[in-house]
Amino acid sequence: YVGDSAGLLHESSPHLADRKDLFNILYGTTPLFWLNGTGYQFPQDMHRMLRSFHDTCHWHEVVAFERLVDHEFVTTDRAVQRTRFANGAMAVVNFSNEARVYEDGDTTVTLAPRGYLARGPGIEQSRLWVGECPQTVIKRPEHLTVEADGENFVGGVKCSGRVTAFKVLDDEWLLFVHPHGVCEIDVTKITGWPSGNNVAVYRVNDIGDVRDKICVVNPDAIARFRSTEQSWRFALLRGST
């Protein structure tokens, strides 16, 4: 049913995509995407579509075939809801436009407006209110997505906007960096490669081909480079010359 799609009517009602992403996280349901026409437009909405993809599809891989064993309204206004799955996975989402404090045992966090906290076998992901702004972190083996304000390193990433890093080969990771300026990557923390390796950052074209080198990682294993509207796909290559 196209009405369940993230991206439908995005130009006139962009908040619907946020709500659909949250429902897919809460219930572990199949993410659907509406592209072009009245949905996400290409290329201008590419990064918003990627946000829907990373927020929902990694989680869906973990809970798609698991029985949903519990659902509850955490707050009296029903804005914060929680589900649990047979494999021990848990998701709590905040449909409110305000930050909400969530407590569960030893866990106390502040859910960002339209934020969430989800944990399961091999995955931890959240959109929390940290300081004065939202912060998104999605962690899986050999995958990291971070969206923060760029003031501090979060999970090995320092930049304003969203960065996704994932392993392709033992000596290659790909990076998707939302176009917003300078990005800093702690290569050792993200990839697990020991410092001192010969590592460089390369541009990658639209079909995934590695192109020109743009910087060499410094002795502290920090890569600093700039992303633009024309250049936001990159590769980390170890052993490069």
URTAMO-V16976 format. One record per residue. N is the residue number from 1. RES is the residue in one small letter. D_FIRST is the distance of its C-alpha to the first C-alpha in Angstrom with 1 decimal. Layout:
N	RES	D_FIRST
N	RES	D_FIRST
This chain:
1	y	0.0
2	v	3.8
3	g	5.5
4	d	5.8
5	s	7.6
6	a	11.3
7	g	13.1
8	l	11.1
9	l	14.1
10	h	16.3
11	e	19.4
12	s	19.5
13	s	18.0
14	p	18.6
15	h	18.8
16	l	15.1
17	a	14.9
18	d	17.7
19	r	16.1
20	k	12.9
21	d	15.4
22	l	17.4
23	f	14.8
24	n	14.2
25	i	18.0
26	l	18.6
27	y	16.6
28	g	16.7
29	t	12.9
30	t	11.5
31	p	11.5
32	l	9.0
33	f	10.8
34	w	10.6
35	l	14.1
36	n	16.4
37	g	15.8
38	t	14.7
39	g	13.9
40	y	16.5
41	q	19.4
42	f	21.7
43	p	24.3
44	q	24.6
45	d	21.5
46	m	22.1
47	h	23.5
48	r	20.9
49	m	18.3
50	l	20.8
51	r	21.1
52	s	17.5
53	f	18.0
54	h	21.3
55	d	20.5
56	t	17.6
57	c	18.1
58	h	21.7
59	w	21.1
60	h	18.3
61	e	20.9
62	v	23.2
63	v	21.2
64	a	18.3
65	f	20.4
66	e	22.4
67	r	22.4
68	l	21.7
69	v	25.0
70	d	25.2
71	h	23.5
72	e	25.7
73	f	26.0
74	v	28.7
75	t	29.7
76	t	30.4
77	d	28.1
78	r	25.2
79	a	24.6
80	v	25.5
81	q	23.7
82	r	24.5
83	t	23.3
84	r	25.3
85	f	24.6
86	a	26.8
87	n	28.1
88	g	29.4
89	a	26.7
90	m	26.2
91	a	24.0
92	v	24.9
93	v	23.0
94	n	24.3
95	f	21.9
96	s	25.1
97	n	26.4
98	e	29.7
99	a	31.0
100	r	31.4
101	v	33.9
102	y	32.7
103	e	35.2
104	d	34.9
105	g	38.2
106	d	39.8
107	t	36.8
108	t	36.9
109	v	34.7
110	t	33.4
111	l	29.6
112	a	29.0
113	p	27.0
114	r	23.4
115	g	24.9
116	y	24.8
117	l	26.9
118	a	25.7
119	r	28.0
120	g	27.9
121	p	29.8
122	g	30.4
123	i	28.4
124	e	29.2
125	q	27.2
126	s	27.5
127	r	27.4
128	l	30.6
129	w	32.9
130	v	36.1
131	g	39.0
132	e	37.7
133	c	34.4
134	p	31.2
135	q	31.4
136	t	28.8
137	v	29.8
138	i	27.9
139	k	30.2
140	r	29.8
141	p	32.6
142	e	33.2
143	h	30.6
144	l	30.9
145	t	28.9
146	v	30.8
147	e	30.3
148	a	33.4
149	d	35.9
150	g	38.3
151	e	41.3
152	n	41.5
153	f	40.5
154	v	37.4
155	g	37.0
156	g	39.1
157	v	37.5
158	k	38.9
159	c	37.2
160	s	35.3
161	g	31.6
162	r	29.5
163	v	30.9
164	t	29.4
165	a	31.9
166	f	31.4
167	k	33.8
168	v	33.8
169	l	37.3
170	d	40.2
171	d	41.6
172	e	38.5
173	w	35.9
174	l	33.3
175	l	32.8
176	f	30.1
177	v	31.8
178	h	30.2
179	p	32.6
180	h	34.9
181	g	38.4
182	v	40.4
183	c	39.0
184	e	41.1
185	i	40.2
186	d	42.2
187	v	42.0
188	t	43.8
189	k	41.5
190	i	38.3
191	t	39.3
192	g	42.2
193	w	44.5
194	p	48.1
195	s	49.5
196	g	52.0
197	n	49.8
198	n	49.7
199	v	46.2
200	a	44.9
201	v	41.8
202	y	40.7
203	r	38.2
204	v	35.3
205	n	33.9
206	d	30.3
207	i	30.4
208	g	32.0
209	d	35.6
210	v	38.2
211	r	40.4
212	d	43.2
213	k	44.5
214	i	44.2
215	c	46.0
216	v	47.8
217	v	47.1
218	n	50.1
219	p	52.3
220	d	50.4
221	a	47.3
222	i	45.6
223	a	43.8
224	r	43.7
225	f	41.9
226	r	40.0
227	s	36.5
228	t	35.7
229	e	32.9
230	q	34.3
231	s	35.1
232	w	32.8
233	r	32.5
234	f	35.5
235	a	37.0
236	l	39.5
237	l	42.0
238	r	44.8
239	g	48.0
240	s	47.4
241	t	50.5
